[in-house]
Amino acid sequence: MHATETDMVQHRHSWRHSPEDEAARRLWQHPESILEGIGLAPGATFIDVGCGDGFFALPAARIVGPHGRVCGIDLDAEALDMLQEKAFAGGLDNVVLHKGTAEENVLCDGCADVVFFGIDLHDFADPVRVLANAKRMALDAGIIVDVDWKKEPLPLGPPPAKKFSTEHAASLMAAAGLLVTTVAESGPYHYIITAVPGR
């Protein structure tokens, strides 16, 4: 279990008060642009680790289309219910959700084109184990993507002490057997790290 499960759920709740909150978030983070930037394509399998109520998972489901699949993992049953309702309302039947911890859940062996962490790697009690699970789930040609807060004072997000620097996040990926391929800025508040499975 996550040592910070309560913090993680509270962090999730900050993004799902209302449709207006999502619209406000989109002023500083555009999920479609991020997903297209990492090369997500129709027919792909996308695993969203810590999917919440679907800020990234729903756009991913629209991008991968009817021949693709989006799998979400989260501890927050309420968020998962909201995500499922949004998927049904949007006519998306390619979304499969799992309640549980990312430390304990491996949804498949070598099935995912993309395993995605959307602003949550810093929330897990054992991020190396979570990343090792991501490696197991990724195809040999798949990628693991971490979008997270820059480790500096910002008007949004957790305090700097809770955030991972790009160097620390990359070292966690390396410890999990991943090979980091790119590190870049992602909008005003975040960075994005892409890695591949080291086989």
N, C-alpha and C positions, 0 to 999 in steps of 0.2 A: 504494500500500500504506500501511497505518497505520504511522506511526513508532513507535507504542506497541502494536504487535500483541501482544507478549509480555505486557505489562501487561493488555491487554484480555482475553486468554485466561485469565490468572490471576484476574482479576476475575470472569469467568464461572465458573471452577471453584469459587469460594467459595460459589456458590449450588447446586451440584449434586453434593454428596457423597452425600446420602442423602435418602430421603423425610422423615426427621426434620428435616433442614435446611430443607426447604420449609415444614414445619409451624411451625418456629421463626420463619421469615421472615413467615409469615402472622400472627404475633402483632403485628407492627408495620406490615404492608402487606397490604391486602386487594385482590387484583387485580379481582375481580368488581365490588366497589364503585367502583373507579376507572373501569373500563370502562363500567359503567352510568351513572356520573356524567358521562362525556363524551358520552353519548347513543348508544353502540354498540347496534345493533338487529338483529333477524333480517333476513337477506338482504344485509347489508352486506359490503363488501370491506374488509378490515383488513390493512394492511402493517405488520409488526413489524420495525423496523430494529435489528439487534443482538438477535435473538430468544433467543439462548442455548438452553437446553433447555426453554423454553416456559412460564415462570412467568406471562406475560401471554398468550402465543399460544394456549395450550390453553383457558383460560377464554374468550378471544375466540372460538375456534372453536365452543364450546358455545353462546355467545350468538348468533352470526350464523346458526348452524344449517345445515341441509343446502342451503339456497338461497343461503347466503353463502360467503365464501372468506377464508381467512387465508393470507397469504404471508409467509414469514420469510426474512430475510437475516442471515447471520452468517459469520464467518471460521472458527469452531470446528467442524470436521467431526464431532468426537465429540459435541458438544452437539446438533448437528442430527440425528445418528443417534438420540440419546436422545429428542429431541422427536418424531421420526417414530415411534419404537417406542411412546411414550406415546399418540400420536394413534391409532395402529392399535389398541392395547389398549383405548382408550376408545371405539372405534367411530367415530372422527372421520375421514372421508375428504375433508374440505374444507380440508386443510392442505397447502400447496405450499411447499417449502423450496429456498433457493438459497444455495450456498456462495460467498462472495466479499466484497469490500469494498463498503461503502455509497457510497464515493466513485466507484466504477467501475460500479455496477449500478443501472440504472433498469428496473424490472420492467414498466412500462407507461407510457403517456401518458394521464393523466386517467382512471384507473380506480378510484382508492381513495376510499372514504368517509372513512377514517381512516388516516393515516400516523403511526405511534406510535414514540416513543423511550422505552424503559423503563430509566431509570437508566444511560444510556450516552452521551449526547451529548458529555460531557466526554472520552470515550475516543478520539474520532476525530481523525485527523491534520489533517483539513480540514473542520471542522464546517459552514462556510458552504456548501461544495460539497455536502455530504451533505444539508443543508437545502434547497438548490436542487433537488437530485434529488427530495426529498420533495415539493416544490412541483410538479414535473413529473408525479409519480405521482398527485397528488390531483385529484379531481374539482373543477370550479369551485365546487361547493357543499360540498366536502370540508373536513376539518380536519387540521391537523398538531398533534400533542400531544407535549410534552416533560415527562416526570416525571423529576426528578433530585434529588440530594442538596442540602440547604441548605448554603450556604457558611459553615459554622461548625463548631467542634469538636463531634464527635458520638461516641458509643460504637461506632458502626458506620461502614463505608464508608471511602473514601480520605481522605487528609489534606486539610484545607481548601484548601491551595495548588493541588490538582488539580481542585477543584470549580469550577463556574460559578455566580456570583451570578445572581439572577433578572434583574438589569439587563443583565448580560453576555449571558446566554442570549437575552434579548429583542433585544439589539442584533445578535446573530448571525442571528436570524430575520429581522430587518429588512434586513440586508445581503443575505440570500438572496431578498428580494422578498416576504416574508411580512408579513401584518398581524396583530399580536398583538391578541387580543380579550379574554383573561382571564389573570390571574396570581393564583394562590391557594396556600394551604398544602395539603399532601396528607399527612396523618398527622404523626407527631412529627418525622420526619427529612427530609421531602421537600417540594418544591413542584411545582406543575403549571402549565404554560403552554400555552394553546391559541391557535393562529393559523390564519388562512385564507390561501389563495393570493391574492396581489395581482396581479390580471390587468391 
